[in-house]
Amino acid sequence: VAAVGGVVAVAAGGLAVTTTWARLTSAQRLWARRRGPSLGRGPLALALAIVGWDLIYYWNHRFMHESRYMWALHEVHHSSERYNLSTALRQPVADALGTSIPYGLLSLLGISPDLVATARGVNLVYQFWIHTEAIDRIGAAEEVLNSPSHHRVHHGSNRQYLDRNHGGILIVWDRLFRTFEREDEPVVYGLTTNIDTFNPAGIASHEYVRMARDVAGATGWGERIGHVVRAPGWSDRRREAMAIVAAAPSPAAA
């Protein structure tokens, strides 16, 4: 009862939080609540929208690698063991199950929702072409812009490449917040433990199934929540630590 009830409670509570958050932070809702004037639709407003979106994207992308319930969404994109333009199209199908820093904050600052949507489109189109091994480097522009080389690092399962280069268009955020890594050794694509299936349903649900099992086996609410919100590797490390404790002889036996 505790195992099933824990999973149901965590899942229902999480869904309530994520859907409510999405509703309260939409660009249209925050636009209506702005305190300052509209910045218009000129080139400056568009540039601010694109740069602002990219900064928020950096943190949301980083968050996807640092909290397990967000990684469960993003893992789909990283599950490919090949790297080409089709990899860019491997996207999650359950965005409503995540939370993020709202891009609607840009509208709260005076950027119209339609420009926020345009910035999203620009960001998505830019990131498509960097999913390739056909382009090596792009010269001095790599100091500022994300590139195929930088993004290959991001998709690497090599230890030195894990959780690096989260930027969308600009790589300066990674340099500024110390998550930048240059491509050095050959990149090994995929997950640290690959799923080994081509079934889309299995790929999309893989991490959710693992989370449910961990939550079901948890012994308290702190541990249940930890299996969901803490770093993706936390549950594995905890199981290893508990196994060591269980295998150790008791003081009485000693």
C-alpha positions as CSV (number, residue, x, y, z in Angstrom):
1,V,0.0,0.0,0.0
2,A,2.8,2.4,0.9
3,A,4.7,1.7,-2.3
4,V,1.6,2.2,-4.6
5,G,0.3,5.1,-2.6
6,G,3.7,6.8,-2.6
7,V,4.0,6.6,-6.4
8,V,0.4,7.8,-6.9
9,A,0.8,10.7,-4.5
10,V,4.1,11.9,-6.0
11,A,2.8,11.6,-9.6
12,A,-0.5,13.4,-8.8
13,G,1.3,16.1,-6.9
14,G,3.9,16.6,-9.6
15,L,1.3,16.8,-12.3
16,A,-0.7,19.4,-10.3
17,V,2.4,21.5,-9.8
18,T,3.6,21.4,-13.4
19,T,0.3,22.2,-15.0
20,T,-0.5,25.0,-12.6
21,W,3.0,26.5,-13.1
22,A,2.5,26.4,-16.9
23,R,-0.8,28.1,-16.6
24,L,0.4,30.9,-14.3
25,T,3.6,31.7,-16.3
26,S,2.4,31.9,-19.9
27,A,3.7,34.8,-21.9
28,Q,0.1,36.1,-22.5
29,R,-0.7,36.1,-18.8
30,L,2.6,37.8,-17.8
31,W,2.2,40.3,-20.7
32,A,-1.1,41.3,-19.2
33,R,0.6,41.9,-15.9
34,R,3.5,43.9,-17.1
35,R,4.2,47.2,-15.3
36,G,6.2,49.0,-17.9
37,P,5.5,50.0,-21.5
38,S,5.7,47.7,-24.5
39,L,9.1,47.7,-26.2
40,G,7.5,47.5,-29.6
41,R,8.3,45.1,-32.4
42,G,11.4,46.8,-33.8
43,P,14.9,45.3,-34.3
44,L,16.0,46.2,-30.8
45,A,13.0,44.5,-29.2
46,L,13.6,41.4,-31.4
47,A,17.3,41.3,-30.5
48,L,16.4,41.5,-26.8
49,A,13.9,38.7,-27.2
50,I,16.4,36.4,-28.9
51,V,19.2,37.1,-26.3
52,G,16.7,36.9,-23.4
53,W,15.2,33.7,-24.6
54,D,18.7,32.2,-25.0
55,L,19.7,33.1,-21.5
56,I,16.6,31.5,-20.0
57,Y,17.1,28.5,-22.3
58,Y,20.6,28.0,-20.9
59,W,19.3,27.8,-17.3
60,N,16.4,25.6,-18.3
61,H,18.6,23.3,-20.3
62,R,21.1,23.1,-17.4
63,F,18.2,22.3,-15.0
64,M,17.2,19.4,-17.3
65,H,20.6,17.9,-16.6
66,E,20.6,18.6,-12.8
67,S,17.1,17.4,-11.7
68,R,15.9,13.9,-12.4
69,Y,12.3,14.6,-13.3
70,M,13.5,17.1,-15.9
71,W,16.1,14.7,-17.2
72,A,13.4,12.2,-17.7
73,L,12.0,14.6,-20.4
74,H,15.4,15.4,-21.9
75,E,16.9,11.9,-21.9
76,V,14.9,11.2,-25.1
77,H,17.1,13.8,-26.9
78,H,20.3,12.3,-25.6
79,S,19.5,8.6,-26.1
80,S,20.8,8.4,-29.7
81,E,24.1,6.7,-30.0
82,R,24.6,8.5,-33.4
83,Y,24.9,12.2,-34.0
84,N,23.3,13.8,-37.1
85,L,20.5,16.2,-38.0
86,S,17.9,13.6,-37.1
87,T,19.2,13.7,-33.5
88,A,17.9,17.3,-33.3
89,L,14.4,15.9,-33.9
90,R,14.4,13.5,-31.0
91,Q,12.4,15.6,-28.7
92,P,10.3,14.9,-25.6
93,V,6.5,14.4,-25.9
94,A,5.5,15.3,-22.4
95,D,6.7,18.8,-21.7
96,A,3.7,19.4,-19.4
97,L,5.5,17.1,-16.9
98,G,8.3,19.6,-16.4
99,T,8.8,23.0,-14.9
100,S,11.0,25.7,-16.2
101,I,12.0,29.3,-15.7
102,P,9.2,30.9,-17.7
103,Y,10.0,32.5,-21.0
104,G,7.0,34.7,-20.3
105,L,9.3,36.7,-18.0
106,L,10.3,38.4,-21.2
107,S,6.8,39.6,-21.7
108,L,6.7,40.8,-18.1
109,L,9.6,43.1,-19.1
110,G,7.7,44.5,-22.1
111,I,8.5,42.1,-24.9
112,S,5.3,41.1,-26.7
113,P,4.3,37.4,-26.7
114,D,4.6,37.3,-30.5
115,L,8.2,38.3,-30.3
116,V,8.8,35.7,-27.6
117,A,7.4,33.1,-30.0
118,T,9.6,34.4,-32.8
119,A,12.7,34.1,-30.5
120,R,11.7,30.5,-29.7
121,G,11.6,29.8,-33.4
122,V,15.0,31.4,-34.1
123,N,16.5,29.4,-31.2
124,L,15.1,26.1,-32.5
125,V,16.2,26.7,-36.1
126,Y,19.7,27.6,-35.0
127,Q,20.1,24.5,-32.9
128,F,19.0,22.2,-35.8
129,W,22.2,22.6,-37.8
130,I,24.6,22.1,-35.0
131,H,23.6,18.4,-34.7
132,T,26.2,17.2,-37.2
133,E,29.7,15.7,-37.5
134,A,30.0,17.0,-41.0
135,I,31.2,20.4,-39.7
136,D,34.4,20.5,-37.7
137,R,35.0,24.0,-36.3
138,I,33.7,27.5,-37.3
139,G,36.7,29.5,-36.4
140,A,36.8,32.6,-34.2
141,A,33.0,32.6,-34.1
142,E,33.2,29.6,-31.7
143,E,34.3,32.0,-28.9
144,V,30.7,33.5,-29.0
145,L,28.4,31.1,-30.8
146,N,27.4,27.5,-30.1
147,S,28.7,25.3,-32.8
148,P,28.6,21.6,-33.9
149,S,31.9,21.1,-32.0
150,H,30.5,22.6,-28.8
151,H,27.3,20.7,-29.1
152,R,29.0,17.4,-29.8
153,V,30.6,17.8,-26.4
154,H,27.1,18.3,-24.9
155,H,25.9,15.0,-26.4
156,G,29.0,13.1,-25.2
157,S,28.8,10.4,-22.5
158,N,32.5,10.8,-21.8
159,R,33.1,11.7,-18.2
160,Q,34.8,15.0,-19.1
161,Y,31.9,16.0,-21.3
162,L,29.0,15.3,-18.9
163,D,26.7,18.3,-18.3
164,R,28.6,20.7,-20.4
165,N,27.8,23.3,-23.1
166,H,24.1,24.0,-22.4
167,G,23.9,27.1,-24.5
168,G,21.4,27.4,-27.4
169,I,22.7,30.1,-29.8
170,L,25.4,31.6,-27.6
171,I,28.2,29.7,-25.9
172,V,29.0,32.8,-23.8
173,W,26.6,31.6,-21.0
174,D,28.6,28.4,-20.5
175,R,31.8,30.4,-20.4
176,L,30.3,32.9,-17.9
177,F,28.7,30.2,-15.6
178,R,31.6,27.8,-15.9
179,T,30.0,24.9,-17.8
180,F,32.1,25.2,-21.0
181,E,34.2,22.4,-22.3
182,R,36.1,22.2,-25.7
183,E,35.9,19.2,-27.9
184,D,39.1,17.3,-27.2
185,E,38.9,13.5,-27.1
186,P,36.6,11.6,-29.5
187,V,33.0,11.9,-28.4
188,V,31.1,8.8,-27.3
189,Y,27.4,9.6,-28.0
190,G,24.4,8.3,-26.0
191,L,23.7,7.9,-22.3
192,T,26.1,6.7,-19.6
193,T,24.0,3.6,-19.5
194,N,22.2,3.2,-22.9
195,I,18.6,2.1,-23.2
196,D,19.3,-0.4,-26.0
197,T,15.8,-0.1,-27.6
198,F,14.4,1.5,-30.7
199,N,10.9,1.5,-29.3
200,P,9.7,5.1,-29.1
201,A,7.4,4.4,-26.2
202,G,10.2,2.6,-24.3
203,I,12.6,5.5,-24.9
204,A,10.0,8.1,-23.8
205,S,8.9,6.2,-20.7
206,H,12.2,4.7,-19.6
207,E,13.3,7.1,-16.9
208,Y,9.7,7.5,-15.6
209,V,9.5,3.8,-15.0
210,R,12.8,3.8,-13.2
211,M,11.7,6.8,-11.0
212,A,8.4,5.0,-10.2
213,R,10.3,1.9,-9.0
214,D,12.6,4.0,-6.9
215,V,9.7,5.9,-5.3
216,A,7.9,2.7,-4.7
217,G,10.9,1.3,-2.8
218,A,11.6,4.4,-0.8
219,T,11.2,4.3,3.0
220,G,10.2,7.9,3.6
221,W,8.9,11.1,2.0
222,G,12.3,12.7,1.9
223,E,13.7,9.8,0.0
224,R,10.6,9.7,-2.3
225,I,10.9,13.3,-3.3
226,G,14.7,12.9,-3.6
227,H,14.3,10.2,-6.2
228,V,12.3,12.7,-8.3
229,V,13.9,16.1,-7.8
230,R,17.6,15.4,-7.1
231,A,20.3,14.9,-9.6
232,P,19.9,12.0,-12.1
233,G,22.6,9.9,-10.5
234,W,21.5,10.4,-6.9
235,S,19.3,7.3,-6.8
236,D,22.0,5.1,-8.1
237,R,24.5,6.4,-5.6
238,R,22.0,5.9,-2.8
239,R,21.3,2.3,-3.8
240,E,25.0,1.6,-3.8
241,A,25.5,3.2,-0.4
242,M,22.6,1.2,1.0
243,A,23.9,-2.0,-0.4
244,I,27.3,-1.4,1.2
245,V,25.6,-0.7,4.6
246,A,23.5,-3.8,4.3
247,A,26.5,-6.0,3.4
248,A,28.7,-4.7,6.3
249,P,28.8,-6.9,9.4
250,S,26.9,-5.5,12.4
251,P,28.9,-4.4,15.5
252,A,27.4,-7.3,17.5
253,A,28.6,-9.8,14.9
254,A,32.1,-8.3,14.9
